[in-house]
Amino acid sequence: MAFLRVDTAHLLPELRRSLVALVGDLDDDSWRLPTVCPGWSVGDVAGHLLGVELANVSRRRDGHRVDPAPGEAPGPWLAAFNDDWVRAARRLSPRVVAGMLDLAGSWFEQHVAGLDLEAIGGSVWWVGPEPAPVWLDVAREYTERWVHQQQIRDATGVPGLSDARYVGPVVATFVHALPRSLAGAGATEGTTVDLSFTGEGGGEWHARRGPDGWSLQAGPSPSPACRLTGPVDAAWRLYADYPGVTLAAAGDEALAAAASRGRAIIA
């Protein structure tokens, strides 16, 4: 599979500072507001983000691994792992969470700064099983932080980081899920499926069926078998598994359905 470079490491400090300022300004009523994440309040999403930072530094920097048991499905295991942490984090105040997010986030950024982003690392699960460039793994981490911060902003009515500088890398990372979502769809070699997302941070991409499977490429294709279109807000929400989000589809219905099932999360 081809990978289309997305640079996000330089955005992590900005994302952290905006999150810390956001969380630090929330009152108790805002902390308890529900979010799009089932059963999680604003405070729960913030607590989850703290767990993301601490677990990443522990695992990546310090080599401390906590993994599913042999044969255990990663999706349900991760859901239980996250819920355990969120329940414990409910003991923490917004001020404590904000301060710890600032510290743990800076630790993660320092770790990322020492990485060779061009090196080949482990796989990114929702992209495919093959080893992926380190920059793609960092971009995946960026998307998780951006999406969860957006969920807090949506719940509290605080405008999001929705300009192209921040949302563009999210969408450009998420579209790497397209080849995997098409993997089981029948198509002849040379078939293409196009994505076109409009608005701040949007763009066009396509997947092409080759002899060894589907590959992601930049820009539109000359004559796609199907084409999915929509605004950027719908695109990132679809890949982040928001309920009820759809894109407009034209062309081959089976390919359009397969492309629409793409998700950029572990499920």
DACOR-V645686 format. One record per backbone hydrogen bond with DSSP energy under -1.0 kcal/mol. CO is the residue of the C=O (numbers start at 1). NH is the residue of the N-H. E is the energy in kcal/mol with one decimal. If there is no record, write none. Layout:
<<CO/NH/E> <CO/NH/E>>
This chain:
<<8/11/-1.8> <11/15/-2.5> <12/16/-2.5> <13/17/-2.5> <14/18/-2.2> <15/19/-2.0> <16/20/-2.8> <17/21/-2.2> <18/22/-2.0> <19/23/-3.0> <20/24/-2.4> <23/26/-1.5> <27/31/-2.2> <28/32/-1.1> <30/33/-1.3> <31/43/-2.7> <33/42/-2.1> <37/40/-2.4> <40/35/-1.7> <41/45/-2.2> <42/46/-2.3> <43/47/-2.5> <44/48/-2.6> <45/49/-2.3> <46/50/-1.8> <47/51/-2.1> <48/52/-2.4> <49/53/-2.2> <50/54/-2.6> <51/55/-2.7> <52/56/-2.1> <53/57/-2.2> <54/58/-2.4> <55/59/-2.6> <56/60/-3.0> <57/61/-1.2> <57/62/-1.6> <58/64/-2.7> <69/72/-2.6> <73/77/-1.7> <74/78/-2.6> <75/79/-2.2> <76/80/-2.2> <77/81/-2.5> <78/82/-2.8> <79/83/-2.3> <80/84/-2.3> <81/85/-1.7> <82/86/-2.6> <83/87/-2.4> <84/88/-1.6> <85/89/-2.5> <88/91/-1.5> <89/92/-2.0> <93/97/-2.7> <94/98/-2.7> <95/99/-2.2> <96/100/-2.5> <97/101/-2.6> <98/102/-2.0> <99/103/-1.9> <100/104/-3.0> <101/105/-2.3> <102/106/-1.6> <103/107/-1.8> <104/108/-2.1> <105/109/-2.3> <106/110/-2.2> <107/111/-2.0> <108/112/-2.6> <109/113/-2.2> <111/114/-1.1> <112/115/-1.8> <115/117/-1.0> <116/119/-1.4> <117/135/-1.9> <119/134/-2.6> <122/132/-1.4> <124/127/-2.3> <124/128/-1.9> <132/121/-3.3> <133/137/-1.3> <134/138/-2.4> <135/139/-2.4> <136/140/-2.2> <137/141/-1.9> <138/142/-2.2> <139/143/-2.5> <140/144/-1.9> <141/145/-1.9> <142/146/-2.6> <143/147/-2.8> <144/148/-2.1> <145/149/-1.8> <146/150/-2.4> <147/151/-2.0> <148/152/-1.7> <149/153/-2.4> <150/154/-3.1> <151/155/-2.0> <152/156/-1.9> <153/157/-1.1> <153/158/-1.6> <160/162/-1.8> <163/166/-1.4> <163/167/-2.3> <164/168/-1.6> <167/171/-2.2> <168/172/-2.6> <169/173/-1.5> <170/174/-2.7> <171/175/-2.1> <173/176/-1.7> <174/177/-2.3> <175/178/-1.8> <177/181/-1.9> <178/182/-1.4> <180/183/-1.1> <182/185/-2.1> <188/191/-2.0> <191/209/-3.0> <192/225/-2.9> <193/207/-2.5> <194/228/-2.7> <195/205/-2.0> <196/230/-1.6> <197/203/-1.6> <198/232/-2.4> <199/202/-2.4> <203/197/-2.8> <204/219/-2.5> <205/195/-3.0> <206/217/-2.9> <207/193/-2.2> <208/215/-1.8> <209/190/-3.4> <210/213/-1.2> <213/210/-3.5> <215/208/-2.5> <217/206/-2.6> <225/252/-2.6> <226/194/-2.4> <227/250/-1.8> <228/196/-2.2> <229/248/-2.2> <230/198/-1.9> <231/235/-2.1> <232/236/-2.4> <233/237/-1.2> <234/238/-2.4> <235/239/-2.1> <236/240/-1.7> <237/242/-2.8> <238/241/-1.7> <239/264/-2.9> <248/229/-2.5> <250/227/-2.4> <252/256/-2.2> <253/257/-2.4> <254/258/-2.2> <255/259/-2.7> <256/260/-2.0> <259/262/-1.3>>
